[in-house]
Amino acid sequence: MKKKKPFLIGGVIMNFIFISPHFPESYWLFCQGLKNNGVNVLAIADAPYESLSTNLKNSINEYYKVNSMENYDEMLRAVAFYTFKYGKIDWIESNNEYWLRQDARLRMDFNIANGLTFSHMDDFQSKSRMKTFYQKAQLPTARYRIVSTLENALEFIQEVGYPIVIKPDIGVGSSDTRKIRNQEELETYFKHPRMVKMIMEEYINGESFSFDGITDSHKKVLFMTSHQYTDSIMDSVNEQKTIGCYSYMNIPEDILDAGLRTVKAFNTRSRFFHFEFFRLNEDKEGVGKKGDILGLEVNMRPPGGFLPDMINYANDSNVYQLWADMIVHDKIEHVQHRKYSSGFIGRRDNLEYAHSTQEIQHKYGDNILMIKRLPKALAEGMGDEVIVARFPSEEEIRQFFAYCSEINI
C-alpha cells in the first residue's frame, strides 16, 4: 500500500505511541496501518532494537527501549522523551489486555483525551463490575460472589450448588481459572491463599461465542464479526482438550442484537472490542431458559491468538489497517462481505488423534492456510499444534473440525 501524506491535526502531525508493538508478533501490522495513514508512529517496548523484525522497524518512526515495561517510571520517562521531542501526544495504545491499565494511567498523566480513561478501567476489567453493564444491556449473567475464605465460598455454593468456577476478578484470559466440582476440591483450593480478589460464579452449561468489531468515537460499529467456539475455553484449557473456533458467515440475529446492545452499554468509543457470551444448553434456574444468551466477559482490545488473522481470511480484509483508518479518520471505507468461514483448531500432544497432520493436509489441501507448533507458554491455552483453515461454508468448517478432533478409541 502506498504511504499517505502525514496526517495533520490543526496543522500538526498526529503523534501515536504504540506500546509493545513486537508482541503479539502480528501487532506490527497496527503500526504499519498507522504509518500508511501518515501518522508519526512512536514505539516503546523492552526488546532490543536489533531483535525487532524488519517489518516492525519499517512501520515505526522511532523506538524507545525500556528495561522493563512493568516499571512505570521508565514508561513515564519514555513518554516524556517523546513529548519533548515531538510535542503533544495524541494517542497511547497497546491493544493488549495486559497493558490496558498502564496505557490508561499514562494517558491520564500526560492529559491525553483519546482512549480509555484510568478511572473507568474497572468497568471492563473487573469481572464483577462488568456484570452491571451487561444488566444495562438487558443481558443476564451467571450469579456470583466475591470470595476470600472457604466459609464465603460454602455460603455461595449452598445457593447455587456444584460445580462452580473461581477466577481472579481482574485477570487476563483464563489465567488461574478453576472449575471446582465438590467440597474436597474446594478445600484443596483454599489451602493456597490468593493475593488478588477472586470471584466465584455458578457453572454455566453453554456454548461459547464472541462478538468482535471496531467502533468509532460515537460507538457506531464500523466492522463486526462473530466466532463460535467448539467448547468452553475454560474447560479446554483446564482439561487440555482440543480447542477451536470458527467465524459465522452470517451473524445470527440474536447474537447481533446482544452484541450491539453490549456495545451501547459499555464505553466502546474508538475501540477494537471482543465480547464473550454463553448460549444456554439447558434451562438454568435463576438465570434463563435453554437457548438464552448470557453475558460472560468484555475485552476492550482485539480478540487474541490467531483471530485477527482469521477475520482477515474470512473477509479478504486487513483489520489492522481498518483499525488504523478508524483512529485517523473516525470511519472505515470498507464494504464488508464475508466470503468464507475461517477457523483454527488447536490439537494436543497428549491426545491420540485418528488423523495425522499429513492426512489433514492431504485431505483439505488449499483450505489450510497455516500449521504452526506453539511454544509451551502459548500451547496450554491454544494447543500444541494449531491449524488455521477457511471454507466457503460453515458446514464444511464444522466437518473439518470433526475430522481433526477425532480421537482413536
N, C-alpha and C positions, 0 to 999 in steps of 0.2 A: 504494500500500500504506500502510495506517495505521501510523504510527510507534508503537513499543512503549515501555513504560516503561524507564527506564535499567536496563541490565544490571549487577547488582552482584556483586562478588567479595568475600566477607567483609564485606558491608555497604558496599563502596566501588565506585563506577562503574568499569567496565573502561576503561582508557586505551590506545588503539591509535594508534600513529604510522604513518601511511601515507606512504611515500617516493615522490615523483614521481607523484602521482595524476592529473596532467594529460597524461601521456604513458606509454603509448599513449592515444589520445583517449578510448577507451571505459572506461578504468580508474576514472573517477569512479563507475562503477556498483558497484565493490567498496566504495567509501566509502559509497555510498547503502545498500548491503546491511547494512553495519555499523551505520550510524545508524538504519536501520529496526529493528535489534535492540537499540537503546538504548545503544550504545557511544559513548564520548566519542572522536570521530574527530579526530585532530590531524595536520595535513598539513605536509610540508616539501618545497619544490621551489625552483627558481631562476627561475621565471617571475613577472613582476609580478602582484600580486593582481588588478589591473584586467583582465588578459588571460585570467583563468580563466573558464570557461563558467559560466553561471548555475546549471546543473545541479550542477557541482562545488561551487560556493560554498554551495549549499543542502544539500550532503551532508557537509560538514565543520563541526566546531565552532570550529576556529581554524586559521590559516595562518601559517607562518613562512617568509619568503623568505630564501634564501641567495644569495650572488653566484654561487657555483659548487658544484654537488653533488659535484664532483671534489675539493673542498677539505675534507679530513676534519676539520680544526679547526673550520671553520664548521658542519659537520654535528654535531660534538660539542657545540658551544655551543647549537645549536638543540634537541637532545635534553635538554641540561641545563636550558634555559629551561623546557621543558615539564614536566620532572621537578620543578623548583622550584615551578611554578605549580599543577600538578595532582597531584603525588605520584608514587608508583611507576608506572612504565610497564609494562604487561602484554605488549604485542606491539610489535615493529617489523617492518615488511614492505613490500616494493615489488612483489612478484610479477613482477619484471623481472630477466632474466638478467644484465644489465649491472651491476645494483646489489646482487646477492645477496651478494657477498663483503663489501661495505661494510655491508650490513644486519647480517651476522653479527658483524662487528667492533664495531658499535655495541651489539649485544646483549651481547657479552662485556664491554665497558667499562661497561655500566650494569646488569650482573648480571640480565639478562632470560632466564628459563629457557625460555620458549616460542620455538620456531623453530629453524632450523638453527644448529649451533654452528660457530664460526670454525675450530676445529681440524680439522673434518671436511669443509671446503669442497672440498678436492681430490678427495674420494671421488666427487663427482658433477660437478666442473667440469674435472678433468683427464681427457682422453680416454684416456690410457694407464691411469690409476688405475681408471677405471670398468670397465675390462675385467675386473679381478679380481672385481668384484661380479657381472658377468654370468656369470663362471665359477661363482660361488656359486649362481646361478640355473640352472646347468647349461645355459647357452646359449653356443654358440661365437661367436667374433668374428673379424674379419679379423686376419691376422697383421700385426705392426707392429714398428717400431723408432724410438726417439728418435734423430734425426739432427742433426748440426751442421755436417758437412762433406760435400763431394762424395764423398770416399772412403767415409764411413759409408754414404751412400746407395747407392753402387755395390755394396758388400758385400751389402746387403739385397736389391737387385734381382737379384743372382746367385741368391738363394734363391727369390724369388717371381716374377721376370720383370716385364716391362712389360704394361699400364700400371700406374702406382702413383698414389696420392693423397697429397699432403702438405698439412698444415694446422697451425695453432698447437695445441699440446697443450691450452692453455686459451684458448678463444676463444668468441665469440658467433656462433651461427648458422653460415653458410657463409663467414664473413669470411676472406679470404686462403686459401681452399681451392682447390688446383690439381690437375688431372689431368695427369700427365706421361706421354707416350706413347713417348718414345725418349731416347737419351742426349743428343742435341742440345738438346732442351727442358730436360733435367735440368741440363746445364752452364750454359745461359742462366739458369735459376732460381737457381743458386748463385753467380752473379756479383753478386747483390744480397743481402748477408747480412741475416738477420732478427735483431731484438733480443729475440725471445721463443723459448722452447723449441718446436721443431717435431717433429711426429710424422708418420712415413711409414707408410702402410698399403698392402697389396695392394688392387688394384681389385676390387670385387665387382660382378658382373653379377647384379643382383637387383631385384625390386620393392620400393619403399619404402612402409612403413606405420607408423602410430603407435598407441599405446595411451595414452589420456588419462583422467584422472579426479581425484577428490578422496578423500582418506583421512582417517580420524580419528586420534586420538592413539595408537591401538593398531595402526595400519597396516591397519585394515579399510577396504576400498574402499566408499565410500558412493555414489559416482556414477562411471560409466565409459562410455567410448565409444571408437571406433577409426576411423581415417581411412586410406584408400588413396590414395596419390599416383599421378598419371598418369605420372610419370617420376622419375628420380633428381633430387633437389633440386639437388645439386651440378652435374650436367650441364645442368639447365635454366637455372641462373644463369650458369655459365661459357660455355655455348654460346648463351645468350639464346634459348632455345626456349620454346614455350608451356608453362605450368606450371599445375597444378591438383590438387585432391584432393576426395574425397567421403567421406561417412560411411557406415559399414556400418549397415544396419538391424538385422541380427543378427550379432554379432561371431563370426567363425569360431572353432571350439573350440580350434584350436592357437594362434591369436593370444591368446585369452582365457587359456589356460594359460601361455603365455610372459609375458604381461603381469602376471598375478598372481604368478608366481614372481619377476619382477623387482621388484615392489612389496615382497615379503618380503626380498629380498636387500639392498635399499638402505634408508637411513633416511628413509622416506617418511611419517613421522608428521605429521599435521595439515598436509597439503600439497595443493596443486594440482600434478599431475605431468603430464609429457609425455615419453613414452618412444618412441624411434625404433628401427625394426628393418628388416632386409632379409629377403626370401624369395628364395632362390637360383633363378635362371632356368636354371641348368645345374650339373652336378656340378663341384665345386671341390676339387682335390686338397689335402689338408691342412686343409680347412675343413668340407666337408659335401656332401650329395647334393642334387640338384635338388628344390626344394620345402621344404628345411630352412629354419628361421628362425634368423637371426643377430642378436645384439645390436649396435646401432650407437651410439647415444648416449642419455644420460638428461638430462632437464631438470627441475629441481625448481621449476617455475613453470607457469602456464597455457600452452597452445600459443599460438604467436604469430600475427600477422596477423589474419585475419578468423575464425579457427577458433572462438574463444569464442562469437561471434555465430552461426556455423554450427551449433554444438552446440545453442544455444537454438532455432534454426529447426527442427532435426531432432526435438527432443524437446518442443517447445512449453514450454520451461522458462526459468529465469533462473539460469544457473550462477553469476553474480556473487552473487546472493542465497544460493544454496546453499552457496557457499564461506563467506560470512559466517555462515550458520547453523552450519556446522561449527566455525568459530572460537569462536562464543559457546556453543553447546550440545554440541559434540563429536558431533553427529548431524545427520541431514537428514530432515525429514519430507516425503519426496517419493517417489512411486511412479513409477519410470522406465518410460516407454513410448515407444519410438522410432516415431513416426508417419511419418517421412519420411527420405529420404536427401538431405542438403544438401551443397552443394559450391561451390567457387569455381574459376574458370578465369581465368588471367592472360594476356592477349594482348599481343604485342609490336608496336610501331610499325614495326620493321624487317621484319616478315613481311607478305606479301600474302595475306590470308585470302580464301577463296572466298565468305564470307558477311559482310556488313556488320553493324554493331551494330544498325542499324534492322531488318534482316532477322531477326536473332536475337530482337529484341523482338517483332516481329510473329508469329513462329512460336511462341514459348514464353509470351508474354503474362504471366499471373498467376504462372507458375512462377518468374519472375525477381523477385528481392527487392531487388537493388541493382546499379547500374552506376556505377563510380567511376573517375575518372582519378587516378593516383597521382603524387606528386611524384617527381623524379628519384632522390632518396635511397632511396625505397622501391621504385621501379619496377625497378631492377636485379634485386632478389630476387623480386618478385611479379608483374611485368608492368606495362606502361604503362596498360592498362585492365583492370580486374577486374570480372567478372560473377559475382554470387552468386545461386544458384537452389536450389530444392528440388523434389523429386518424390516421389510415393508408392511408387517402386520404384527399386532400384539400376540396373536395366537402363535405365530412362528417363534417369537422370542420365548414364550412360555414353554413351547415344545423343546427349545434349545436348553432352557434351564432344567427341565425334567431329565433330558439326556445327560447333561453334565453332572447332575446331582445324584444320579442313580448309583446306589451302593451295592456291592457284592454281598449276598446273604450267605 
